[in-house]
Amino acid sequence: FPVTIRGAEVLTIGTAYTSIQIRNLQGSFIGEFPILEGQVRLPNLPAGIYTMSAETENTPLTRTFVVTTP
């Protein structure tokens, strides 16, 4: 199941990753955001469904999340 968040939030990702990329449901690139100390601060996104992806040499990460209105 996708994670549900409200607007801008801080998510715990893990220290193995250095940044994530966010795309909307249509695949349009929203941006790349740094992961600092295992956490990423998401921008204030409009309501919708998004994917985030990150990878290290051996471990890709892809997650879907839903943004609700703040």
C-alpha positions as CSV (number, residue, x, y, z in Angstrom):
1,F,0.0,0.0,0.0
2,P,1.2,3.5,-0.7
3,V,2.3,5.8,2.2
4,T,-0.1,8.7,2.7
5,I,1.4,12.1,3.6
6,R,0.2,15.7,3.9
7,G,2.1,18.2,1.8
8,A,5.7,18.8,2.9
9,E,7.0,16.2,5.4
10,V,10.2,14.6,6.5
11,L,10.5,10.9,5.7
12,T,13.0,8.4,7.0
13,I,14.7,6.6,4.1
14,G,17.9,5.1,5.3
15,T,21.5,6.1,5.3
16,A,22.5,3.9,2.3
17,Y,21.0,6.4,0.0
18,T,22.2,10.0,-0.8
19,S,19.2,11.4,-2.7
20,I,15.8,10.5,-4.1
21,Q,14.0,11.4,-7.3
22,I,10.3,12.1,-7.3
23,R,7.9,11.8,-10.3
24,N,4.2,12.3,-10.6
25,L,1.8,9.6,-11.7
26,Q,2.3,10.6,-15.4
27,G,6.0,10.1,-15.0
28,S,7.0,13.8,-15.1
29,F,10.1,14.6,-13.1
30,I,9.4,16.7,-10.0
31,G,12.9,16.9,-8.7
32,E,15.9,15.3,-6.9
33,F,16.1,15.8,-3.1
34,P,19.1,15.1,-0.8
35,I,18.9,12.5,2.0
36,L,20.7,13.8,5.1
37,E,21.2,11.5,8.0
38,G,18.7,9.0,6.6
39,Q,15.9,11.6,6.2
40,V,14.6,13.6,3.2
41,R,12.4,16.7,3.5
42,L,9.8,16.5,0.8
43,P,8.6,19.7,-1.0
44,N,5.1,21.0,-0.5
45,L,3.5,18.8,-3.3
46,P,0.0,19.2,-4.6
47,A,-2.4,16.4,-3.8
48,G,-1.8,13.3,-6.0
49,I,0.1,10.1,-6.4
50,Y,3.9,10.1,-6.7
51,T,6.8,7.7,-6.9
52,M,10.1,8.1,-5.3
53,S,13.2,6.2,-6.3
54,A,16.7,6.0,-5.0
55,E,19.5,3.5,-5.5
56,T,22.9,2.4,-4.3
57,E,25.2,0.0,-6.2
58,N,23.2,-3.0,-5.1
59,T,19.9,-1.8,-3.7
60,P,17.3,0.0,-5.7
61,L,14.4,1.6,-3.8
62,T,11.1,2.5,-5.4
63,R,8.0,3.6,-3.4
64,T,4.6,5.0,-4.2
65,F,3.1,7.6,-2.0
66,V,-0.1,9.7,-1.9
67,V,-0.2,13.3,-0.9
68,T,-3.4,14.5,0.6
69,T,-4.4,18.1,1.0
70,P,-2.7,19.8,4.0
